[in-house]
Amino acid sequence: MVITLYDADRQAGYRPFFSGIGLLTLVSGLLVSACGETEQAPALKPQTVEVIEVRPKDVPIQQEWIGTLDGMVNAQILAQVSGYLIKQYYQEGQLVQKGQLLYEIDPKVFQATLDGTLGNLARQEAILKTDKLDLDRVARLLPEKAVSVRDRDNAEGRYASAQAEVVAAKASVESAKLQLGFTKITSPINGIAGISKAQLGNLVGPGATAELTTVSQVDPIKAYIPLSEQQYLQFARNNTQSEEGNPGNEPLELILSDGSVYPHPGKFYFADRQVNSKTGTIQVAILFPNPGNLLRPGQYAKIRAVVKHRRNALLVPQRAVGDMQGRRLVAVVKPDNSVELRPVQVAETIGTQWVIEEGLQPGEKVIVEGIQKVGGGKIVEPVPYAETPAISGR
């Protein structure tokens, strides 16, 4: 920087007001003053970051499967005889008891058939009685040579034939009674009755119109889930250990479609007879108590179970793990408060936390909040991380 002052009294030209040593002295003073001001500027404060200290912890490892609910027993209510539906006795969607009357088919035709078979039975019994009297008479007269042996044989044949006709007539009566009984359709189980598939006045009967409704036993209720072969083997071994009194699988949880956890735990019920060769999975049934009939067949079901326990696991919040070009990274604060970006290998998730398989040691501090603002080697000011509770309804 050069500063030159001019003498205003000189009109013919210009000459420096300061020269030589005076100018040098002025410039030096200005430079010293500027340097002093720079040295007095305050130093930048280290970035504040929130950290957690990694501590080993024994945690259960859970796994989830998506499935559907189904009734313990689903009884199809069928029309076993043909006729017109004249009455419906149950309320759709309500609980019905075993033996409770559900429908009635017009019984007039079947009552008439029964009456006809009863009349035929009476006629055959009368013939049998007559043939029995004839046989007895022939048997009395034969010793007196009043009748021949052939007469006796014919009488015995007529009596045996009449006996057979009576048996056939009785069978016809029983069949007619069954057909008449089929006009009153009852529930074979206790359960929830579904929507009626037939209306009053419809012609129903065996075939396409046979199914009238379905009654499902829903307490307990089954949940079907698909397991891979490896999961099934582990599931079956855990179940065997439980039956032998050793530590086995934990109770199974049911998560409903609204995210709530069903209060009654379930248990393993059975596995299908084979593995599906197309999907490589096997169907497994889980049994859940359903005392209030809240659960219904066809509902969405998410089953959660503890598959193993991990000892001395190192957990960090998921938000503390970054992803850079396919690698998982965490920011570790070293004892001198410098930052080290370190690759890690993650395993399972537990809630909102990752299980760190490799890359961290117990006691190290990991940045949770502020990781986006720091880089490797940077000095930071760590403070303990305080997790903000989730706001209800968000």
Buried (B, 14 or more C-beta within 10 A) or exposed (E): EEEEEEEEEEEEEEEBEBEEEEBEEBBEEEEEEEEEEEEEEEEEEBBEBBBBEBEEBEBEBBBEBEBEBBBBBBBEBBBBBBBBBBEBEBEEEEBBEEEBBBBBBBBEBBBEBBEEBBEBBEEBBEBBEEBBEBBEBBEEBBEEEEBEEEBBEBBBEBBEEBBEBBEEBBEBBEEBBEBBBBBBBBBEBBBBBBEBBBEEEBEBBEEEBBBBBBBBBBBBBBBBBBBBEEBBEBBBEBBEEBEEEEEBBBEBBBBBEEEEEBEBBBBBBEBBEEBEEEEEBBBBBBBBBBEEEBBBBEBEBBBBBBBBEBEEBBBBBEBBBBEEEEEBBBBBBEEEBBBEBBEBEBBBEBEEBBBBBEBBEEEBBBBBBBBEEBEEEBBBEBEEBEEEEEEEEE
